[in-house]
């Protein structure tokens, strides 16, 4: 009788909630004591007959629920309502936490993630290995630090640690592990903190890998009597053996010397043009010099130096910084940053455009890039005002030139001494040569195609002039069937296969749109070459790799790269850079390492193909190519991937990158194992022989 009551009185709401995380307050404790008394009475009635039980249930609004001990307790309806309310509140809080982790923490959490997924992601970021069934144990670095498991280490592989180069072996994924990316704010991040494979280091050919892994997984437990662990250890051991047989670390001793720079923190100079944390910076520079790093890269922010009034420059903080760097006998790569800082992936400070420029923007919104819906993007100035005298009597190009010329005069001694080795000129959002076609602030998420940014009055006037010159004035408009920021190519009439992008109007529009980008870079770099005569200048190009395997290359088109499958859009850019003797800084050069942990099939992306197309376009005209990591990297696997791209193994002409910049300087890189791996990476970039040590 009691079992029937339990079966029929089970509430569907409680099944949905799963009875998880139900914390009771003091009032609930009192209710539980009352329930226990009622439970005893119910048991007595159950012995004497069903009629007594029915009378009891009719007079008392309680329902019986099973307890972990096998007994039952009665729960009043009032208590159930409180529990449901707490559950709704808990779910609301959980939803906000998950949204924040996805957007700001780059955690790859599934759509219906729960608290277990969050705990697992945090544990993995802290260096622990979490198996699909919840079994958790320390990674190699954890076990070395604490001496657990008899000192026998285990290793984890993530997208930001222990990456395995694509050309050697694919990643063996674990069942139940998330492999996709929710969006680019999460991705490009994209540090993919939640994809882990428990295995020995792929570059550790030790014959004891099997015993090390087995010991670490067991962690003192009898694996012979645990069927899950037996199967898990066997699969891990098989994976370790496969990796060791397929993958051998390349020896870079005797290869060309590639200078290594480290980018300083974004906020090393504050908004008052003052140097921040002098003592901490000096200590870090000493460490960098001790491992033979060649120099540092630093952003010279337009919003700091010319913040208050036109042509009133404050270089004080940068002068002090450059003096300290020179004292440590390091070189400097300078970035002329004409964009705002904040709101993008990796931005940890907020540096807006100069205050006087923002004042102009409040009365003339068309100085900013604008999308089809009329939304303005104040991250940088529109290229439509390059020749328009809308900035207190100056054009945008004149403003950039005056700024660069002021820098050259103020830091003349550093140029003459050769301390400043290169000047990278910002040409668009994030300092990159591209349109701001995928702004997160406007709702874009990976892998959306983005939107064209040509709807301010100045670019529309340029488009109208181009259409009239072509004899088709009705072409003076942007595409009306190109979708929105988060559209897929096949969802649009413009980017789909055989879409309008390859028609007469589409080719006209895309040619004009991409030519505006090239002309802007051409104008600014010609003046930069004049200002920094005798010093190498450079421009940064970002890698828009999603939808690369489609015919239209939609995401590249909206970013200004006219690079569909039947046209090479990077040859024109390389030729323009070659004309000015500028180097190319390509940011996507190690994105292929993500292929081990990220499935790009949904977005038809091909980072590897894009990398080689851009590199070949540059190398075909003998253009120096610099590179920097787009993803956080502290481990040997990631460094090996960067080295392989920097020094291609089978290139018959021995081509290699000109310089490498590591992003970015932080206390994390100074930690024990991270420091040792980075020192080893620098030596191999320099072509030196390195001593092997257990990673």
C-alpha positions in Angstrom: 0.0 0.0 0.0 2.8 2.4 0.9 4.6 1.7 -2.4 1.4 2.4 -4.4 1.0 5.7 -2.5 4.6 6.6 -3.3 4.2 5.8 -6.9 1.0 7.7 -7.5 1.9 10.7 -5.3 5.1 11.4 -7.1 5.0 14.9 -8.4 6.0 15.7 -12.0 7.5 19.1 -11.0 9.9 17.4 -8.6 11.0 15.0 -11.3 11.7 18.0 -13.6 13.7 19.7 -10.9 15.7 16.6 -10.2 15.7 17.4 -6.5 19.1 19.1 -7.1 20.6 21.6 -4.7 17.7 22.1 -2.3 19.1 23.9 0.6 16.7 24.2 3.6 16.5 27.2 6.0 15.7 27.0 9.7 12.0 27.2 9.0 12.3 24.2 6.7 14.1 22.3 9.4 11.1 22.8 11.7 8.8 21.6 8.9 10.9 18.5 8.5 10.5 17.6 12.1 6.7 17.9 11.8 6.9 15.8 8.7 8.7 13.1 10.6 5.9 12.9 13.1 3.3 12.8 10.4 5.4 10.1 8.6 5.1 7.9 11.8 1.4 8.4 11.9 1.1 7.5 8.2 3.1 4.3 8.8 0.7 3.4 11.6 -2.4 4.0 9.4 -0.8 1.9 6.7 -0.6 -1.1 9.0 -4.2 -0.9 10.2 -5.9 -0.4 6.8 -6.3 1.7 3.7 -9.4 3.5 5.0 -7.4 5.1 7.8 -4.7 6.0 5.3 -7.2 7.6 3.0 -8.8 9.6 5.8 -5.3 10.8 6.9 -4.5 11.9 3.3 -7.8 13.7 2.9 -7.3 15.7 6.1 -3.5 16.5 5.7 -2.1 18.2 2.5 1.1 16.2 2.5 2.7 14.0 -0.2 5.2 11.3 0.4 8.6 11.4 -1.2 11.4 8.9 -1.2 14.5 9.8 0.8 18.1 8.5 0.2 17.8 6.1 3.1 14.9 4.3 1.5 12.3 5.7 4.0 9.7 8.2 3.2 8.9 11.6 4.5 5.9 13.9 4.0 6.3 17.3 2.3 3.6 19.9 2.7 2.4 21.7 -0.4 3.6 25.0 1.1 7.2 23.6 1.4 7.0 22.4 -2.2 6.0 25.9 -3.4 9.0 27.4 -1.6 11.2 24.7 -3.1 10.0 25.5 -6.6 10.5 29.2 -6.0 14.0 28.6 -4.9 14.6 26.4 -7.9 13.4 29.1 -10.3 15.7 31.7 -8.6 18.6 29.3 -8.7 18.0 28.6 -12.4 17.8 32.4 -13.2 21.1 33.0 -11.3 22.7 30.0 -13.1 21.6 31.3 -16.5 23.2 34.7 -15.8 26.5 33.0 -14.6 26.6 30.8 -17.7 25.9 33.7 -20.0 28.7 35.7 -18.4 31.2 32.8 -18.6 30.4 32.3 -22.3 30.6 36.0 -23.2 33.5 37.2 -21.0 35.3 34.1 -19.9 35.5 32.3 -23.2 34.1 29.1 -21.7 32.7 26.7 -24.2 29.6 25.7 -22.3 26.7 23.8 -23.9 23.4 25.5 -24.2 21.8 23.5 -21.4 24.8 23.6 -19.1 24.3 23.1 -15.4 26.4 23.7 -12.3 28.4 20.5 -13.0 29.6 21.9 -16.4 30.7 25.2 -14.7 32.6 23.3 -11.9 34.2 21.1 -14.5 35.3 24.1 -16.7 36.7 25.9 -13.7 38.6 22.8 -12.5 40.0 22.3 -16.0 41.2 26.0 -16.1 42.9 25.4 -12.8 44.9 22.6 -14.3 42.8 19.5 -13.4 41.7 16.7 -15.7 37.9 16.0 -15.6 36.7 12.8 -17.3 33.2 12.6 -18.8 31.9 10.6 -15.8 33.1 13.3 -13.4 36.3 11.5 -12.3 38.7 14.4 -11.5 42.5 14.2 -10.9 45.5 16.6 -11.1 47.3 17.2 -14.4 51.0 16.8 -14.7 51.8 20.3 -13.4 49.5 19.8 -10.4 51.0 16.5 -9.5 54.6 17.8 -9.8 53.7 20.7 -7.5 51.9 18.6 -4.8 53.6 15.3 -5.2 50.4 13.4 -5.5 50.1 10.0 -6.9 53.7 9.2 -6.1 54.9 12.0 -8.3 53.8 10.4 -11.5 52.3 13.1 -13.6 49.5 13.3 -16.2 48.9 15.9 -18.8 46.0 17.7 -20.3 45.6 18.9 -23.9 43.5 22.1 -24.4 43.2 24.6 -27.2 45.5 26.9 -25.2 47.8 24.2 -23.9 49.4 21.2 -25.3 48.2 21.8 -28.9 49.2 19.3 -31.4 50.1 20.5 -34.9 47.5 19.6 -37.6 50.0 18.0 -39.9 50.9 15.3 -37.5 47.8 13.8 -35.9 44.2 14.7 -35.2 42.9 15.2 -31.7 41.2 12.1 -30.2 38.0 13.5 -28.7 36.4 12.1 -25.6 32.7 11.1 -25.8 30.5 13.7 -24.4 33.0 16.5 -24.7 31.7 19.7 -26.4 33.5 20.3 -29.6 31.8 23.4 -31.2 32.0 27.0 -30.5 28.9 29.0 -29.5 30.0 32.2 -30.9 33.1 34.2 -31.7 32.9 36.3 -28.5 33.4 33.0 -26.9 35.7 31.6 -29.5 38.0 34.2 -30.5 38.7 34.4 -28.2 38.4 31.4 -28.3 40.6 30.1 -25.9 38.5 27.0 -25.6 39.1 26.3 -21.9 36.7 23.4 -21.8 38.1 20.9 -24.2 40.5 18.6 -22.5 42.0 15.2 -23.3 43.7 13.4 -20.4 46.9 12.1 -21.9 50.6 12.2 -21.6 52.4 15.0 -23.3 52.5 14.4 -27.1 56.1 15.5 -27.1 57.2 13.3 -24.2 58.4 10.0 -25.7 59.1 8.5 -22.3 58.6 4.7 -22.2 56.9 5.1 -18.9 54.0 7.1 -20.2 51.6 4.2 -19.8 52.5 3.6 -16.2 52.4 7.3 -15.4 48.9 7.7 -16.9 47.5 4.6 -15.3 48.9 5.6 -11.9 47.5 9.1 -12.2 44.1 8.0 -13.2 43.9 5.4 -10.5 45.1 7.8 -7.8 45.3 5.1 -5.2 42.3 3.2 -6.4 42.2 -0.5 -7.6 41.6 -0.2 -11.3 41.3 -3.9 -11.7 38.0 -3.8 -9.8 36.7 -0.6 -11.4 35.3 -1.5 -14.9 35.0 2.2 -15.9 38.6 3.0 -14.9 39.9 -0.1 -16.6 38.3 0.9 -19.9 39.2 4.6 -19.5 42.9 3.8 -18.7 43.1 1.5 -21.6 41.8 4.1 -24.0 44.1 6.8 -22.6 47.1 4.5 -22.8 46.2 3.6 -26.4 46.0 7.3 -27.2 49.3 8.0 -25.6 51.0 5.2 -27.6 49.4 6.4 -30.9 50.6 9.9 -30.2 54.1 8.8 -29.4 54.4 6.7 -32.5 53.1 9.4 -34.8 54.6 12.6 -33.4 58.2 13.5 -32.9 59.3 17.0 -31.9 61.2 18.9 -34.6 64.7 20.1 -33.9 65.1 23.8 -34.7 68.8 24.1 -34.0 70.6 25.8 -36.8 67.4 27.3 -38.3 67.2 31.0 -39.1 67.2 33.5 -36.2 63.7 35.1 -35.7 63.5 38.0 -33.2 61.0 37.6 -30.4 59.1 40.5 -28.9 56.7 40.5 -26.0 53.7 42.9 -26.1 53.4 45.0 -22.9 50.0 45.2 -21.1 47.4 47.5 -22.7 47.2 49.7 -19.6 51.0 50.1 -19.0 50.4 53.9 -19.6 47.2 55.3 -18.0 44.9 58.0 -19.3 47.0 60.7 -17.7 50.0 59.5 -19.7 51.7 58.2 -16.6 53.7 54.9 -16.3 51.8 52.4 -14.2 53.5 49.9 -11.8 57.1 50.9 -12.5 58.7 48.4 -10.1 56.7 45.5 -11.4 57.5 46.4 -15.0 61.3 46.6 -14.2 61.2 43.1 -12.7 59.5 41.7 -15.7 61.8 43.4 -18.1 64.8 41.9 -16.3 63.3 38.4 -16.6 62.7 39.0 -20.4 66.3 40.1 -20.9 67.6 37.1 -18.9 66.1 34.7 -21.5 67.3 36.8 -24.4 64.0 38.2 -25.6 64.8 40.8 -28.3 62.4 43.5 -27.3 58.9 44.6 -26.4 55.9 45.9 -28.3 53.9 48.9 -27.0 50.7 50.6 -28.1 51.0 54.4 -28.3 47.3 55.3 -27.9 45.9 58.3 -29.8 43.2 58.6 -27.1 45.9 59.2 -24.4 48.5 61.3 -26.2 46.2 63.7 -28.0 43.3 63.4 -25.6 42.2 66.9 -24.8 42.8 69.2 -27.8 44.0 69.0 -31.4 47.8 68.9 -31.8 48.4 69.0 -28.0 50.5 65.9 -27.5 51.5 64.4 -24.1 54.3 61.8 -24.5 55.6 61.9 -20.9 54.6 58.4 -19.9 55.9 56.9 -23.1 59.2 58.7 -22.7 59.8 57.3 -19.3 58.8 53.8 -20.5 61.1 53.9 -23.5 64.0 55.0 -21.2 63.5 52.0 -19.0 63.3 49.6 -21.9 66.6 51.1 -23.3 68.3 50.7 -19.9 67.5 46.9 -20.2 69.0 46.9 -23.7 65.8 45.8 -25.3 64.4 47.0 -28.6 60.9 48.5 -29.1 58.2 47.8 -31.7 55.8 50.7 -31.6 52.1 50.6 -32.6 50.4 53.8 -33.7 47.0 53.0 -32.2 44.3 55.2 -33.8 41.4 53.1 -32.5 39.7 52.8 -29.1 40.6 50.0 -26.7 37.8 48.2 -24.8 34.9 46.0 -25.8 37.0 43.5 -27.9 38.4 40.1 -27.0 41.4 40.5 -24.7 40.8 44.2 -23.9 41.2 44.7 -20.1 41.3 48.5 -20.2 39.1 51.2 -21.7 40.9 53.9 -23.8 38.4 55.8 -26.0 39.2 58.0 -29.0 40.4 61.6 -28.1 37.8 63.6 -26.2 37.7 66.3 -28.8 37.0 63.8 -31.6 34.1 62.4 -29.5 32.7 65.9 -29.3 32.8 66.2 -33.1 31.1 62.8 -33.3 28.2 63.9 -31.2 27.3 66.5 -33.7 28.4 64.6 -36.8 27.8 60.9 -36.4 28.9 60.2 -39.9 32.6 60.3 -39.0 32.1 56.7 -37.7 31.5 53.5 -39.6 27.8 52.8 -40.0 25.9 49.7 -40.8 22.7 49.3 -42.9 20.4 49.9 -39.9 22.2 53.2 -39.1 24.2 52.0 -36.0 27.4 53.8 -35.6 30.7 52.2 -34.4 32.9 54.7 -32.6 35.8 52.3 -32.4 37.7 54.1 -35.1 37.0 56.8 -37.8 35.4 56.0 -41.1 37.7 55.9 -44.1 35.2 58.2 -45.8 36.7 61.2 -44.0 40.2 60.5 -45.0 40.0 63.6 -47.3 37.2 65.4 -45.6 38.1 68.4 -43.4 35.7 67.6 -40.6 38.2 67.3 -37.7 38.6 71.0 -36.7 39.9 71.9 -40.1 41.9 68.8 -40.8 41.3 65.6 -42.7 41.6 62.3 -40.9 44.8 61.5 -42.8 46.3 64.8 -41.8 45.5 64.1 -38.2 47.3 60.7 -38.4 50.3 62.2 -40.1 50.6 65.0 -37.5 50.5 62.5 -34.7 53.2 60.3 -36.3 55.4 63.2 -37.1 55.1 64.4 -33.5 56.2 61.0 -32.3 59.1 60.9 -34.6 60.4 64.2 -33.4 59.9 63.5 -29.7 61.6 60.1 -29.8 64.3 61.0 -32.3 67.1 59.7 -30.0 65.5 56.3 -29.8 65.3 56.1 -33.6 68.9 57.2 -34.0 70.1 54.6 -31.5 68.1 51.9 -33.2 66.1 51.2 -30.1 62.9 51.6 -32.1 63.1 48.8 -34.6 59.7 48.9 -36.2 56.5 51.1 -36.3 53.2 49.4 -36.9 50.6 51.8 -38.2 47.0 51.2 -37.1 44.6 51.2 -40.1 41.3 50.2 -38.6 39.5 48.5 -35.7 41.9 46.7 -33.3 44.6 48.4 -35.3 43.9 45.9 -38.2 43.3 46.6 -41.9 39.7 45.7 -42.1 36.2 47.1 -41.8 34.5 46.7 -38.4 32.1 44.2 -39.9 31.7 41.9 -36.9 31.2 44.1 -33.8 30.2 42.2 -30.7 28.6 45.4 -29.3 26.0 45.2 -32.1 25.1 41.6 -31.5 27.5 39.8 -33.8 28.4 36.2 -32.8 30.6 33.7 -34.5 30.2 32.5 -37.2 27.9 35.2 -38.5 28.9 36.7 -41.9 28.8 40.2 -40.5 27.5 43.3 -42.3 28.9 45.8 -44.7 30.0 49.1 -43.1 29.5 51.7 -45.8 26.4 53.6 -44.8 27.9 56.9 -43.5 27.3 59.8 -45.7 30.9 60.1 -46.8 31.3 56.5 -48.0 27.9 56.6 -49.6 29.0 59.7 -51.6 32.0 57.8 -52.7 29.9 54.9 -53.8 27.5 57.2 -55.7 30.5 58.7 -57.5 31.8 55.3 -58.5 28.4 54.2 -59.7 28.0 57.3 -61.9 31.4 56.7 -63.3 30.4 53.2 -64.2 27.2 54.5 -65.9 24.8 52.9 -63.5 23.8 55.4 -60.9 21.2 53.0 -59.5 24.1 50.9 -58.2 24.8 53.6 -55.6 23.5 51.5 -52.8 24.6 48.6 -50.5 23.2 45.1 -51.1 19.7 44.7 -49.7 19.8 40.9 -49.5 23.1 40.4 -47.6 21.4 39.3 -44.4 22.3 40.5 -40.9 25.3 40.1 -38.6 24.5 36.5 -37.7 23.3 35.2 -41.0 24.8 32.2 -42.7 25.8 32.6 -46.4 23.2 30.2 -47.7 20.5 32.1 -45.8 21.1 35.2 -48.0 20.5 36.0 -51.6 23.8 37.8 -51.9 26.3 35.3 -50.4 24.7 32.0 -51.3 26.1 29.8 -54.0 25.6 31.5 -57.4 24.4 34.5 -55.4 24.4 38.2 -56.3 28.0 38.6 -55.1 29.1 37.2 -58.4 26.7 39.2 -60.6 27.4 42.4 -62.3 26.2 44.6 -59.5 27.8 42.4 -56.9 31.3 42.5 -58.5 31.0 46.3 -58.9 30.1 46.8 -55.3 32.7 44.5 -53.8 35.4 45.9 -56.0 34.6 49.4 -54.8 34.2 48.3 -51.1 37.6 46.5 -51.1 39.3 49.3 -53.0 38.3 51.8 -50.3 40.2 49.6 -47.9 43.3 49.4 -50.1 43.2 53.2 -50.8 43.0 54.0 -47.1 46.0 51.9 -46.3 47.9 53.3 -49.3 47.3 56.9 -48.1 48.2 56.4 -44.5 51.3 54.2 -45.2 52.6 56.7 -47.7 52.6 59.3 -44.9 54.0 56.9 -42.4 56.9 56.1 -44.7 57.6 59.8 -44.9 57.4 60.3 -41.2 59.5 57.3 -40.3 62.0 57.4 -43.1 64.7 54.8 -42.5 62.6 52.7 -40.1 60.7 49.6 -41.0 56.9 50.2 -41.0 54.2 47.5 -40.8 50.5 46.9 -41.1 48.4 44.3 -39.4 46.0 42.0 -41.2 43.5 39.8 -39.3 42.6 36.3 -40.4 38.9 36.0 -41.1 38.8 32.2 -41.6 35.1 31.3 -41.2 33.2 30.5 -44.4 36.5 30.2 -46.2 35.4 26.9 -47.7 32.3 28.5 -49.3 32.3 30.0 -52.8 31.7 33.6 -51.6 33.9 33.8 -48.5 31.2 35.9 -47.0 32.9 36.9 -43.8 35.9 38.1 -45.7 33.8 40.1 -48.1 32.1 42.1 -45.4 35.5 42.7 -43.7 36.7 44.3 -47.0 38.8 41.4 -48.4 37.5 40.7 -51.9 38.6 37.1 -51.8 35.9 34.7 -53.2 36.9 31.3 -54.5 37.5 32.7 -58.0 39.7 35.7 -57.0 42.8 36.2 -54.8 42.0 39.3 -52.7 45.3 39.3 -50.8 47.6 39.8 -53.8 46.4 43.4 -54.2 47.1 44.1 -50.5 50.5 42.5 -50.7 51.4 44.6 -53.7 50.3 47.8 -51.9 52.4 47.0 -48.9 55.4 46.2 -51.1 55.1 49.6 -52.8 55.7 51.3 -49.4 58.3 48.8 -48.2 56.0 47.8 -45.3 56.0 44.5 -43.5 52.9 42.4 -43.0 51.8 41.5 -39.5 49.4 38.5 -39.8 47.5 37.6 -36.7 46.0 34.3 -37.8 49.3 32.5 -38.2 48.6 29.9 -35.4 44.9 29.6 -35.7 45.2 26.1 -37.2 46.2 24.8 -33.7 42.5 25.2 -32.9 41.6 22.5 -35.4 42.6 20.0 -32.8 39.9 21.1 -30.3 37.4 23.0 -32.5 35.2 21.6 -35.2 35.2 24.3 -37.9 32.8 22.2 -40.1 29.7 24.2 -39.0 31.3 27.5 -40.2 33.1 25.8 -43.1 36.3 27.5 -41.8 39.8 26.8 -42.9 42.4 28.7 -40.9 45.2 26.6 -42.4 44.2 27.4 -46.0 43.8 31.1 -45.2 47.3 31.2 -43.5 49.0 29.8 -46.5 47.1 31.9 -49.0 48.2 35.1 -47.2 51.7 34.0 -46.6 52.2 33.0 -50.2 50.8 36.3 -51.4 53.3 38.1 -49.2 56.3 35.9 -49.9 55.6 36.0 -53.7 56.5 39.7 -53.7 59.3 39.2 -51.1 57.3 41.0 -48.4 58.6 40.6 -44.8 55.9 38.8 -42.7 55.7 39.2 -38.9 53.4 37.2 -36.7 51.8 37.2 -33.3 49.7 34.6 -31.4 46.0 35.2 -31.5 45.5 32.7 -28.6 46.9 32.5 -25.1 49.8 30.1 -25.1 52.0 28.8 -22.3 52.7 25.2 -23.2 55.0 23.2 -25.5 52.4 22.0 -27.9 51.2 25.5 -28.6 54.7 26.8 -29.0 55.5 24.0 -31.4 52.6 25.0 -33.6 53.9 28.6 -33.7 57.4 27.4 -34.6 56.1 25.2 -37.4 54.3 28.2 -38.9 57.3 30.5 -38.4 59.8 28.1 -40.0 58.0 25.9 -42.5 59.8 22.5 -42.8 59.5 21.8 -46.5 59.7 25.2 -48.0 62.3 24.9 -50.9 63.2 28.5 -50.6 63.7 28.4 -46.8 61.1 31.1 -46.2 60.3 32.1 -42.7 58.7 34.9 -40.8 60.6 38.1 -40.1 59.7 38.6 -36.4 57.4 37.2 -33.8 55.5 39.1 -31.1 54.1 37.2 -28.1 50.8 38.4 -26.6 51.2 39.3 -23.9 53.3 40.1 -20.8 51.7 39.0 -17.6 52.7 37.4 -14.3 51.4 34.1 -15.6 54.3 33.8 -18.1 56.7 34.2 -15.2 55.5 31.1 -13.3 57.8 28.1 -13.1 56.7 25.7 -15.9 55.4 28.5 -18.1 58.7 30.4 -17.8 60.7 27.3 -18.7 58.6 26.6 -21.7 58.7 30.2 -22.9 62.5 30.4 -22.5 62.8 27.2 -24.5 60.5 28.7 -27.2 62.7 31.8 -27.5 65.8 29.7 -28.0 64.2 27.6 -30.7 63.0 30.8 -32.4 66.6 32.0 -32.3 67.7 28.7 -33.9 69.6 27.5 -30.8 69.9 24.0 -29.5 67.9 23.3 -26.4 68.2 20.8 -23.6 65.3 18.4 -23.2 63.4 18.4 -19.9 60.2 16.8 -18.9 57.2 19.1 -19.8 
